[in-house]
Amino acid sequence: MSRLGLALGSGGARGWCHIGVLRALDQLGLKPEVVAGCSMGALVGAAWAAGKLDALEDWARSMTQTRMLKYVDLRFENGGLLRGGTVRDLMAEVGLPERIEDLDHPFLAVATDIATGHEVWIREGDLFDAVRASISIPAVFCPHLVNGKWLLDGGLINPVPSSACRALGADRIVSVNPNGKFGHLWEPGRPMLEQIGATEWLDKLPSVVGEQMREMMKSDTPKGPDIFEVMSTSIDIMTEFVRKARSASDPAHLELEADLNHMSVLELYRAQEAIDEGARIVEAQADALRQLATDTPS
């Protein structure tokens, strides 16, 4: 019997599209049996595997710029823009279990060892550690310590982990890439502090830095990318290269790619757009998905 697996990729806020994908698959009558997730894909995958997707969707849809501000720490004292406790708070609010073994479906989270650059698969033990490590986007969340290793976002090494799905026993794999590239990787946009609704934080920055950022935001002259746009786009360029290489050597049976370039990884309050896009890309491939479910595994 065919065993359908989902490989849910990295993408920060764009990864909310995984919720729409899972909803649309359910409407088609397609029931995945295993899930491997990277970064936001690990969070959404864990919620689905726990039967808590409704609660996570409610949390995502309730996010606003104002609410997001309580998770921001512009001091960067712990190596990231967002407090690491954000993920623990979210998982507790959603009601996820403490251990991977307590999930309803096989689950695997992908992370990256900062010391060696090696891929790390977490498929047992503390669920918070697995998700928190996998979601450690450089400069957004600080690395997370698991079993003596400091771990970073799995998107650095395996952005859409089809290979991990196979390790869980899937013989039919659907991959979901929140970072489908349909045009330019970067275009001039709103400064990062505007994106997260934190322009009042300028008063808390060192006076010279704050004044420079105010001038940049007020200027009518063409603006180049700010430090966070450079960081985000650089990660996009790198992970897209890695994704293509991994896909060429270990492809999914069907690849779904979301068109969410207009969203930054930080805009967690734009869940509605991402969820809608997830549903759209499933509907666009509905016939291929039905065919995949009926094919005899090779």
Disulfide bonds with the S-S distance in Angstrom:
none
